[in-house]
């Protein structure tokens, strides 16, 4: 069950929040559309609404925060594919670094994040004005969420709005990343005593606990130097600046907070890496803070991260298909050279009768005994997980609307592109754009690009819905952060120990004898950067990683070398027009 908290999802149907930019000079008004009731007098409801903003697109849809954190990097690209995915160039803008302040993705994500800020301000006020027994806990969670939304806004846009929730006459403040990062850190550190330990006070990984705060603080300390010196042309950031508390440097605090999580005994690494991203991961051993998703009549969790890479003729059932959009780049695929036996790279699916889906042309059929949950007895076909490249195979949908069968088994056939029927479904790691500066494919080229099937495609609720909880902080990422902090302190041995813990704890499927990943024998900055990608690809971490490692500005597939001002995005023009915010450097 995903509803492990008294913050019932049902309460979310009562509230719809809109953060409006009111008049040409006043951004102070927060308009609440109450349907029905007053959220300020309902602490549980207002806090639930603040959590709700994490999902409902923001951190779970490929067109939201993912687009800014991943499509701008080597891990992901969404090219125009013939007649599909043009959309005014908004997807290409992300990867080609041609975005402007009117790009729909940039505008939409500003609205989502500032709406999250607004909801948190309401939740803080509601908790503080209440007399409920959970007053301190609710207030601390709301303040931690406010810090999380604010941090993400500052990371992406360099500026964020804020109003004092306890002062009805307070004016709008404009927070700046370089100065606000220190206050965010001290504010969250001060909240720790009032936050619950995970698993106590009816908390779980879907709520902001002490453990979520430790992961968040490690993240902020790791990126503090970038926030303070974003435009440093040489990317020579001072990662060993004295820390704000506890003595030592920023990297010492990263090590401190990550060690609290690693040594707590509350979490453990999954030997099957892909369990972290499976439809039944709600009891995941690595999940520290995650967006809890559930297919129900209120909000059907997003299947976007799984759906976006699958081709339209790849069908998990007769009622499902992919959309042939995103892929990874040749550069990221090449980082795996010599590591295709890493358990995190790819995993074959085995059916209950022992049949493996090999996806290499040798498959004839698979059992039809797996049934899509809550369906009219639809057979469920399982594609392999991880990074998929080369010729693709699977079931074919017949004109009758059912999958082609061989007796009582699902037939496996060579697959062809739905919108280019003579083009074999061949996910080539290379991307051959006719104009190398523009990510545009002709119709007969729409098969290109290795695909990321990291998140399990959940067929239960159609193409767009999912029960998969989306990790924000998980133990694998905590080890990766600590490894980076050790490395930046010059402790290469401890960094390699943490990376090897990740490598050797993961095991391949029994098809390969449950072989563990291979340990590293040496480590430099280039290998460390690769290792972060191996563990955390497609988890909304690549843009901050690439900035820290001086990779973000470099030329790549369909991307020219860029200037440091592109390390943050412009404030949307609609906001600038209100004459309260000033535009970021380089976008005037």
DASULPE-V802746 format. One record per residue. N is the residue number from 1. SS is DSSP state (@ for helix, = for strand, . for the rest). D_CENTER is the distance of its C-alpha to the mean C-alpha in Angstrom with 2 decimals. Layout:
N|SS|D_CENTER ; N|SS|D_CENTER
This chain:
1|.|22.47 ; 2|.|19.37 ; 3|.|21.65 ; 4|.|22.40 ; 5|.|22.95 ; 6|.|25.71 ; 7|.|23.26 ; 8|.|23.88 ; 9|@|21.56 ; 10|@|24.86 ; 11|@|25.39 ; 12|@|22.58 ; 13|@|24.91 ; 14|@|27.22 ; 15|=|25.20 ; 16|=|23.92 ; 17|=|23.18 ; 18|=|23.68 ; 19|.|23.58 ; 20|.|26.34 ; 21|.|27.59 ; 22|.|31.17 ; 23|.|34.10 ; 24|.|34.33 ; 25|.|34.65 ; 26|.|33.07 ; 27|.|29.42 ; 28|.|30.53 ; 29|.|30.63 ; 30|.|27.94 ; 31|=|28.86 ; 32|=|28.10 ; 33|=|28.73 ; 34|=|29.93 ; 35|.|30.43 ; 36|.|32.52 ; 37|.|33.07 ; 38|.|32.19 ; 39|@|28.85 ; 40|@|30.43 ; 41|@|32.80 ; 42|.|30.16 ; 43|@|28.05 ; 44|@|26.23 ; 45|@|25.48 ; 46|@|24.31 ; 47|@|22.02 ; 48|@|20.61 ; 49|@|20.04 ; 50|@|18.14 ; 51|@|15.76 ; 52|@|15.69 ; 53|.|14.12 ; 54|.|10.74 ; 55|.|10.83 ; 56|.|13.21 ; 57|.|10.84 ; 58|.|9.36 ; 59|.|5.80 ; 60|.|6.46 ; 61|.|8.30 ; 62|.|8.28 ; 63|.|10.89 ; 64|.|9.45 ; 65|@|7.37 ; 66|@|5.59 ; 67|@|9.33 ; 68|@|10.30 ; 69|@|8.08 ; 70|.|8.38 ; 71|.|11.47 ; 72|.|13.42 ; 73|.|13.37 ; 74|.|15.02 ; 75|.|12.12 ; 76|.|11.98 ; 77|=|14.63 ; 78|.|15.70 ; 79|.|19.48 ; 80|=|22.19 ; 81|=|23.56 ; 82|.|27.18 ; 83|.|27.50 ; 84|=|23.81 ; 85|.|20.84 ; 86|.|23.15 ; 87|@|22.24 ; 88|@|24.10 ; 89|@|22.27 ; 90|@|19.12 ; 91|@|16.84 ; 92|@|19.28 ; 93|@|19.43 ; 94|@|15.91 ; 95|@|16.84 ; 96|@|20.53 ; 97|.|20.10 ; 98|.|22.51 ; 99|.|20.77 ; 100|.|23.02 ; 101|.|22.91 ; 102|.|23.35 ; 103|.|20.40 ; 104|@|19.07 ; 105|@|15.36 ; 106|@|16.34 ; 107|@|18.62 ; 108|@|16.43 ; 109|@|13.59 ; 110|@|16.45 ; 111|@|17.86 ; 112|@|14.85 ; 113|@|14.42 ; 114|@|18.20 ; 115|@|18.60 ; 116|@|16.49 ; 117|@|18.85 ; 118|@|21.75 ; 119|@|20.96 ; 120|@|20.74 ; 121|@|24.03 ; 122|@|25.59 ; 123|@|24.43 ; 124|@|25.92 ; 125|@|29.12 ; 126|@|29.36 ; 127|@|29.06 ; 128|@|31.40 ; 129|.|34.02 ; 130|.|34.06 ; 131|.|36.24 ; 132|.|34.12 ; 133|.|34.01 ; 134|.|30.22 ; 135|@|30.62 ; 136|@|29.50 ; 137|@|26.53 ; 138|@|25.32 ; 139|@|25.93 ; 140|@|24.10 ; 141|@|20.96 ; 142|@|21.14 ; 143|@|21.75 ; 144|@|18.86 ; 145|@|16.50 ; 146|@|18.38 ; 147|@|17.79 ; 148|@|13.99 ; 149|@|14.00 ; 150|@|16.70 ; 151|@|15.11 ; 152|@|12.04 ; 153|@|14.79 ; 154|@|16.94 ; 155|@|14.43 ; 156|@|13.95 ; 157|@|17.44 ; 158|.|19.63 ; 159|=|21.18 ; 160|=|20.61 ; 161|=|23.13 ; 162|=|24.57 ; 163|.|27.53 ; 164|.|29.36 ; 165|.|28.83 ; 166|.|32.31 ; 167|.|34.25 ; 168|.|34.80 ; 169|.|36.43 ; 170|.|33.77 ; 171|.|32.96 ; 172|.|29.56 ; 173|=|28.40 ; 174|=|26.40 ; 175|=|24.35 ; 176|=|23.86 ; 177|@|21.26 ; 178|@|24.01 ; 179|@|25.98 ; 180|@|23.59 ; 181|@|21.42 ; 182|@|24.42 ; 183|@|24.96 ; 184|@|21.42 ; 185|@|21.88 ; 186|@|25.35 ; 187|@|24.44 ; 188|@|21.78 ; 189|@|24.22 ; 190|@|26.86 ; 191|@|24.92 ; 192|@|24.66 ; 193|@|28.13 ; 194|@|27.41 ; 195|.|24.10 ; 196|.|24.54 ; 197|.|24.02 ; 198|.|21.53 ; 199|.|23.71 ; 200|.|26.37 ; 201|.|27.23 ; 202|.|25.37 ; 203|.|21.95 ; 204|.|19.24 ; 205|.|15.57 ; 206|.|14.83 ; 207|.|16.88 ; 208|.|17.00 ; 209|.|19.50 ; 210|@|21.17 ; 211|@|18.85 ; 212|@|15.72 ; 213|@|17.85 ; 214|@|18.62 ; 215|@|15.07 ; 216|@|14.55 ; 217|@|17.95 ; 218|@|17.37 ; 219|@|14.38 ; 220|@|16.71 ; 221|@|19.62 ; 222|@|17.92 ; 223|@|17.14 ; 224|@|20.31 ; 225|@|22.40 ; 226|@|20.23 ; 227|@|20.25 ; 228|@|24.02 ; 229|.|24.78 ; 230|.|22.23 ; 231|.|24.89 ; 232|.|26.41 ; 233|.|27.52 ; 234|.|27.85 ; 235|.|24.48 ; 236|.|26.76 ; 237|.|24.87 ; 238|.|26.69 ; 239|.|24.39 ; 240|.|27.42 ; 241|.|28.45 ; 242|=|30.07 ; 243|.|27.70 ; 244|.|28.17 ; 245|.|29.28 ; 246|.|30.37 ; 247|.|31.95 ; 248|.|30.81 ; 249|=|28.10 ; 250|@|24.45 ; 251|@|23.75 ; 252|@|26.07 ; 253|@|24.03 ; 254|@|20.82 ; 255|@|22.98 ; 256|@|24.47 ; 257|@|21.40 ; 258|@|19.65 ; 259|@|23.07 ; 260|@|23.42 ; 261|@|20.46 ; 262|@|21.56 ; 263|.|25.16 ; 264|.|24.73 ; 265|.|25.18 ; 266|.|22.72 ; 267|.|20.08 ; 268|.|20.65 ; 269|.|19.04 ; 270|.|18.86 ; 271|.|21.35 ; 272|.|19.61 ; 273|@|16.21 ; 274|@|14.99 ; 275|@|16.02 ; 276|@|12.81 ; 277|@|11.22 ; 278|.|14.50 ; 279|.|15.81 ; 280|.|17.86 ; 281|@|15.39 ; 282|@|16.35 ; 283|@|18.72 ; 284|.|16.52 ; 285|.|18.29 ; 286|.|15.41 ; 287|=|13.44 ; 288|=|14.24 ; 289|=|12.11 ; 290|=|9.99 ; 291|=|9.99 ; 292|.|13.12 ; 293|.|13.62 ; 294|.|17.14 ; 295|.|19.12 ; 296|.|22.06 ; 297|.|24.25 ; 298|.|22.40 ; 299|.|18.76 ; 300|.|17.64 ; 301|.|13.99 ; 302|=|11.90 ; 303|.|12.27 ; 304|@|10.62 ; 305|@|8.40 ; 306|@|11.77 ; 307|@|14.15 ; 308|.|13.27 ; 309|.|14.64 ; 310|.|17.58 ; 311|.|20.92 ; 312|.|22.88 ; 313|.|25.47 ; 314|.|23.22 ; 315|.|23.93 ; 316|.|22.95 ; 317|.|25.89 ; 318|.|28.40 ; 319|.|26.31 ; 320|.|22.98 ; 321|.|21.85 ; 322|.|19.08 ; 323|.|18.93 ; 324|.|19.25 ; 325|.|16.86 ; 326|.|14.38 ; 327|=|15.21 ; 328|.|14.94 ; 329|.|17.65 ; 330|@|20.92 ; 331|@|20.20 ; 332|@|17.14 ; 333|@|19.04 ; 334|@|22.00 ; 335|@|20.39 ; 336|.|20.71 ; 337|.|24.46 ; 338|.|26.37 ; 339|.|23.38 ; 340|.|23.20 ; 341|.|24.60 ; 342|.|21.68 ; 343|.|20.47 ; 344|.|16.81 ; 345|.|17.87 ; 346|=|19.23 ; 347|=|20.65 ; 348|.|23.47 ; 349|=|23.91 ; 350|=|27.20 ; 351|.|28.93 ; 352|.|31.12 ; 353|.|34.27 ; 354|.|33.09 ; 355|.|32.21 ; 356|=|29.48 ; 357|=|27.70 ; 358|.|28.37 ; 359|.|27.31 ; 360|.|30.03 ; 361|.|32.84 ; 362|.|34.58 ; 363|.|33.14 ; 364|.|35.68 ; 365|=|34.23 ; 366|=|32.08 ; 367|=|33.04 ; 368|.|32.57 ; 369|.|32.62 ; 370|.|28.88 ; 371|=|28.65 ; 372|.|25.76 ; 373|.|25.55 ; 374|.|27.52 ; 375|.|28.71 ; 376|.|32.27 ; 377|.|32.46 ; 378|.|30.16 ; 379|=|29.81 ; 380|.|26.29 ; 381|.|25.55 ; 382|.|22.85 ; 383|.|21.38 ; 384|.|20.56 ; 385|=|17.14 ; 386|=|15.52 ; 387|=|16.55 ; 388|=|19.38 ; 389|.|22.08 ; 390|=|25.66 ; 391|=|27.68 ; 392|.|26.15 ; 393|=|28.02 ; 394|=|27.75 ; 395|.|29.53 ; 396|.|31.22 ; 397|=|31.49 ; 398|.|35.18 ; 399|.|36.86 ; 400|.|37.60 ; 401|.|33.92 ; 402|.|33.64 ; 403|=|32.36 ; 404|.|35.10 ; 405|=|36.65 ; 406|=|39.02 ; 407|.|41.09 ; 408|.|38.76 ; 409|=|35.86 ; 410|=|33.12 ; 411|=|34.27 ; 412|.|32.06 ; 413|=|32.83 ; 414|=|31.81 ; 415|.|29.33 ; 416|=|29.81 ; 417|=|27.73 ; 418|.|28.20 ; 419|.|28.83 ; 420|=|30.81 ; 421|=|32.76 ; 422|=|34.65 ; 423|=|31.61 ; 424|=|30.61 ; 425|.|26.95 ; 426|=|26.49 ; 427|=|23.04 ; 428|.|24.49 ; 429|.|22.47 ; 430|.|24.47 ; 431|.|23.98 ; 432|.|27.44 ; 433|.|27.30 ; 434|.|30.86 ; 435|.|30.07 ; 436|.|27.91 ; 437|.|26.77 ; 438|.|25.39 ; 439|.|22.76 ; 440|=|25.07 ; 441|=|26.33 ; 442|.|29.62 ; 443|@|29.71 ; 444|@|30.89 ; 445|@|28.07 ; 446|.|25.13 ; 447|.|24.67 ; 448|.|23.43 ; 449|.|20.29 ; 450|.|18.95 ; 451|=|16.28 ; 452|=|13.19 ; 453|=|13.84 ; 454|.|11.56 ; 455|.|10.66 ; 456|.|14.11 ; 457|.|15.53 ; 458|.|17.02 ; 459|.|20.30 ; 460|.|21.61 ; 461|.|21.03 ; 462|.|21.22 ; 463|.|18.75 ; 464|.|16.27 ; 465|=|16.15 ; 466|.|14.72 ; 467|.|15.38 ; 468|.|12.35 ; 469|.|10.88 ; 470|=|7.11 ; 471|=|7.26 ; 472|=|6.80 ; 473|=|9.96 ; 474|=|11.70 ; 475|@|14.98 ; 476|@|14.19 ; 477|@|12.14 ; 478|@|15.10 ; 479|@|17.55 ; 480|@|15.90 ; 481|@|16.14 ; 482|@|19.68 ; 483|@|20.63 ; 484|@|19.76 ; 485|@|21.71 ; 486|@|24.62 ; 487|@|24.71 ; 488|@|24.86 ; 489|.|27.72 ; 490|.|29.52 ; 491|.|29.19 ; 492|@|28.24 ; 493|@|29.58 ; 494|@|27.36 ; 495|@|24.29 ; 496|@|25.36 ; 497|@|26.04 ; 498|@|22.48 ; 499|@|21.11 ; 500|@|23.85 ; 501|@|22.99 ; 502|@|19.58 ; 503|@|21.41 ; 504|@|24.36 ; 505|@|22.79 ; 506|.|21.00 ; 507|=|23.53 ; 508|.|24.03 ; 509|.|25.25 ; 510|@|28.98 ; 511|@|29.73 ; 512|@|29.47 ; 513|.|31.18 ; 514|.|28.13 ; 515|.|28.26 ; 516|=|26.22 ; 517|.|24.32 ; 518|.|26.62 ; 519|.|26.90 ; 520|.|26.91 ; 521|.|30.34 ; 522|.|29.52 ; 523|.|26.78 ; 524|.|26.50 ; 525|@|23.87 ; 526|@|23.16 ; 527|@|22.63 ; 528|@|20.49 ; 529|@|18.12 ; 530|@|18.10 ; 531|@|17.55 ; 532|@|14.37 ; 533|@|13.12 ; 534|@|14.70 ; 535|@|12.99 ; 536|@|9.40 ; 537|.|9.06 ; 538|.|6.16 ; 539|.|3.85 ; 540|.|3.79 ; 541|.|7.21 ; 542|@|9.66 ; 543|@|11.25 ; 544|@|12.33 ; 545|@|13.46 ; 546|@|15.38 ; 547|@|17.02 ; 548|@|18.14 ; 549|.|19.61 ; 550|.|21.30 ; 551|.|19.66 ; 552|.|18.06 ; 553|.|21.48 ; 554|.|22.77 ; 555|.|23.79 ; 556|=|22.09 ; 557|.|22.01 ; 558|.|22.80 ; 559|=|22.27 ; 560|.|25.18 ; 561|.|25.19 ; 562|.|24.01 ; 563|.|25.20 ; 564|@|23.60 ; 565|@|23.44 ; 566|@|20.52 ; 567|@|18.37 ; 568|.|17.88 ; 569|.|17.99 ; 570|.|21.09 ; 571|.|21.75 ; 572|.|22.21 ; 573|@|25.86 ; 574|@|26.42 ; 575|@|25.70 ; 576|@|27.87 ; 577|.|30.61 ; 578|.|30.90 ; 579|.|32.27 ; 580|.|30.51 ; 581|.|27.72 ; 582|.|28.70 ; 583|.|26.80 ; 584|.|24.95 ; 585|.|26.91 ; 586|.|27.28 ; 587|.|26.50 ; 588|.|29.94
